[in-house]
Amino acid sequence: MYVDDDDDQIPNSYSQRPLTQVLNPPPLDDPEGEDDITDVKPKILLFGLRRSGKTSIRKVVFHKMSANETIFLESTTKMEHEDVSRNCFIDYVIYDFPGQADALEDSAMDYSHIFEGKCALIFVIDVLEEYKDALDKIVNTLVGLDNKALLENIEVFVFIHKVDGLSDDQRAEALKDINFKVNDELTEAGISINLKTQLTSVYDYSIFEALSIVGQKLIPELLSTFEALLNALKEPCGMDRVLLFDVATKCYIATDTESVPTNKYEMCCDMLDLVADVSNIYTTPECFSFYDSKSFSSVHLDNGTVILTKYICNNLTLVCLLQDSCLSELGLIEYNIAKFSQGMDDVLKSHFKRKPVK
């Protein structure tokens, strides 16, 4: 069910409630930011001890490797990097550092290049092993970066990894313990940073959710604008949650300003998997070839929740959670989604100074 993006197509019964907010999208955080646009891609830097799961994370999220296959991956012995380009948001360079070496002591390392521009530094801790050495590596690395005046513009994350083998109580205890010990040692070293900690596993959606948060930190100038656009879509349509997903990675680029509970995020990921599985039956095996400008799907759950997906552009799909009672105004919803797409297109053209990818 697709409504053409033409103002004349809106049903008369909905003419009093159009989504006017996205027709004049809110300005970017930095409206004068044309001079700030750079060709330097954001970077994700993966640190951690050997066998902590750094390469597994990269392979599962960005290469669609099965979690069960990661047990056959060899340990990383030298720094690896790859360019990940899915769309204008999932477009960065990932560095995977070997666990047995201290990268900051490598005299051959080009720090000015690696830490140039926006960076997200992720420390991966294998929570199933004794993690004292891992915590020491975190502190020593951050102290080394601080001494080299490289820490100021870096977003720092800790992934407490392989938590699928822990109970809920054990997860909570590990989270509390690691947060306390790392922050205590950093305070002693005179370093004050906003350390963001996530519980992750490649055997569920937690790693995708964690990397969604990382990715959002790499586009801060666009995040608040897209939140405003998603809120403008959500409110007149009576939706519960609205998320903008990258189809290839199942990472969400933005959501409305309300936090997304893990169970709702998992529902959205299940919906994307369902659309892909069913569509693959009737399409060629080319990756994501079943998504086009008319792709629109809905699933009705027994509890009255409806999940809608609408492809926007360039591997980006809108996923909406709402109650089935809202479907009495489906025409309004489809019309407003079309206007959201138009507003998003305008923002992208303004920010990237280039024609949008369709």
MOTA-V421783 format. One line per field, one symbol per residue. psi: psi as a letter, one per 30 degrees, with the letter a starting at -180 (. if undefined). burial: 1 if it has 24 or more other C-alpha atoms within 12 Angstrom, else 0. A space follows every 50 residues. Layout:
psi = ???
burial = ???
//
This chain:
psi = jkkkikfffkkefgffhlifeffikllleifggeffklfkklkkjjlllk gfgeeeeeeeefggkkefffffklkkflkklkkjjeafeiilkkkjkkfg ljefgjffkieeeegkakkjjkkkkjfflkgeeeeeeeeeeeeeeefghf fegkkklkjjlhffglleeeeeeeeeeeeeeeeeeeeefgkjljkkkkkl kfgageeeeefeeeeeffhfffeeeeeeeeefeeeffhlekkkjkjeefg kkelllfkljkeeeeeeeeeeeeeeeeeefegllgkkgffkafgkklkkk lfgfkkkkkjkdlhgkkkkkklkfffffheeeeeeeeeeeeeeeeeeeee efhlklk.
burial = 01100000010000000111111011110000000000001111111111 11111111111100001001000011001000010111111111111110 01110000000001111111111111110010011111111110100001 11011111111110000000100110011001101100001010111111 11111111111111111110111111111111111111111111111111 11111100010001111110110011000000000001011010111110 00001111111111111111111101101111111111111111111101 11000000
//
